Amino acid sequence: MPKTPNHQTLLLIVCFLFMLSCKKEQKPKQAAELYTTYCASCHKAPKIEELPKNVWEKSVLPAMVARMDVEGMYQDPNEIKPGFRPKITLQEWSKLESYIVSLAPDRLDSIVQPTTTVQALFEPSEIALDDQNGAMITYLQFMEQDSALFFGDLSGNLGSFNFKTGANKIIYQGDSPVTWYSKNKQHALISEVGILGPSELEKGKIVETTNSGSDSIAHPFHRPVHTLLEDLNGDGKDEIIVSEFGNETGRLSLLTPNKAGGYDKEVLLNLPGAIRTLTRDMDNDGKKDIVALMTQSNESITIFYQTGNLEFEPKNVLEFSPVYGTSWFELVDFDGDGLEDIITVNGDNADISYTRKPYHGMRIHLNQGDNTYSETFFFPMYGATRVASRDFDQDGDVDFALISTFADYENSSDFTFVYLENKDPKQFQFDTQLLEDPSAARWFLMDAADVDGDGDEDIVLSSFTYVFSPLPKELKTRWDESNVDIVLLENKLK
């Protein structure tokens, strides 16, 4: 029989195992492990091949290192980003940097453009809302209850336009760009972004107007871009869901009426990039839930299931790479199974990873029946920023209108507006149709509604001639010297 080890022998064995364990713990991390660890510490890690080598080297890697605490490297305090900063050694950073650059492609593939025709369903009409050349529309929405188009601009104006009479009036003058307007019979909310460009300052405000007057809601807001008035718990009082886009920081907030006549504020999601919310009963339990799109770093769609009286349980149902530039979403039953599917567009290309990206475009995510979603169709489109999902030709299926604010103006300038006429929803077959004059303006916002009351859905496009990205000189000159604020695409079906 083997001998039982004595105390001294046991001690030597324990020390030996401990040294092995220490060596294992101190073993330098491999480059792939570093990428997974650090590039996924704040968001879903992008695939290295999603960006070309020069963009990694000149833009993304410098931005990454500014968000890290690199031991042994001098970092300019003026360039260091605030907030959570993962710690990394200089040796690890060098290894990570070399690994990314070595695997990044020299260039990305190009989108293969589909066969197209000039659309014939809509008749375009160019409209000027003022006497100034150029256009700076920051908010656009047609409200059927008012039979009017409401718009906000860079100067802080909120106005309305009547297509039938041509009457145009300013109804509010704010201090900063108006980004949203919500209203019902009781009251209305006007959102001012505060600071348009990236900023950590909470200078935004929401003005509430009632029959007795108007006043700012007494809470700070970090670049609010969307508000939703909704009675979430059925008590007859509206709650307010605020998308505070922010920058490095931001949040999705819920305002609930209090007994003092004001609002209590609760943070539903403490992340930047909130841009739009919709309410639905997503789990068929009789309570309204919130569906939110986050578009900054943590690009995702989250459903906030209402489990009790204004108590919510979040579930992330879709997540995207942080270089996608997700911009908008809609809920629509595309396949006719009684379940609402999610339509997304991604194409925001005004950030540090600017390049033509073949994964920009529209995606259809079908509801699998248990509130999980699967991407089943992708239409590529450089710089896609808005989608309108309607049965425009009234043939019983869902068609799509898409606009691009960041189109490839040098090589594919025709693809700034696309109408996808649904020909076979089961096979995802569409006819791709373009505008006769796709460069009449730089499209920024879009809404679809029956603006002329004839029973079919029209489309309204707005322009924003602020320069986000490189443009051919002739296009910039045309937009600067013309006065096209909005374009009505009147549906000629009826």
Buried (B, 14 or more C-beta within 10 A) or exposed (E): EEEEEEEEEEEEEEEEEEEEEEEEEEEEBEBEEBBEBBBEBBBBBBEBEBBBBEBBBEBBBEEBBBBBEBEEEEEEEEEEBEEEBBEBBEEBBBBBBEBBBEBBEEEBEEBEBBEBEEBEBBEBEBBBBBEEEBBBBBBBBBBEEEBBBBBBBBBBBBBBBBBEEEEBEBBBEBEBBBBBBBBEEEBBBBBBBBBEEBBBEBBBBBBBBEEEEEEEBEBEBBBBBBBBBBEBBEEEEBBBBBBBBBBBBBBBBBBBBEEEEBBEBBEBBEBBBBBBBBBEEBBEEEBBBBBBBBBBBBBBBBBBBBEEEBEBEBBEBBBBBBBBBBBBBBBBBBBEEEBBBBBBBBBBBBBBBBBBBEBBBBBBBBBEEEBEBEEEBEBBBBBBBBBBBBBBBBEEBBBBBBBBBBBBBEEBBBBBBBBBBBEEBEEBEBBBBBBEEBBBBBBBBBBBBBBBEEEBBBBBBBBBBBEBEEBEEEBBEBBEEBBBBBBBBBBEBE
